[in-house]
Amino acid sequence: MSRRVVVLDANILIRAVLGQRVRRILETHVDSVSFFVPETAYAEAEEHLAALTIKRGGDPERVLAVLRAIVELGTVAGLDLYRSFEAEARKRLGARDPDDWPILATALALGCPIWTEDTDFFGCGVATWTSATIDIFLAQ
């Protein structure tokens, strides 16, 4: 059986930190699936989690430590991996959310699907899985 690969969107990282289901899925499949997180998705998750935690009166350092632990289950993808796919990713996303191009570009570079809750990726020519359906892909 070959190792499966999937790119994680920032909203999946946020769900993994704030909830239990996504984190449990990641931990369950870490030995058989390679999870990739574009550095921009990691930065976006970090920014949103810190702001949300401060707004709720919590400790952002504690939440960001959980985020770092979750990201360590995968690989942070740098610009060198996906840079050559930027133009194609931007073209496919169009005006939907041009800031998400690194996620699509990483999926194009790796030839793999995206795990996201963001409908902007639907119809971009790359398989997208949501948290409700990702178990189908991971169980293959």
Secondary structure, DSSP 8 states (H G I E B T S, - for coil): ---EEEEE-HHHHHHHHH-SHHHHHHHHHTTTEEEEEEHHHHHHHHHHHHHHHHHTT--HHHHHHHHHHHHTTSEEE-HHHHGGGHHHHHHHHTTS-GGGHHHHHHHHHHT--EE-S-GGGTTSSS-EE-TTTHHHHHT-
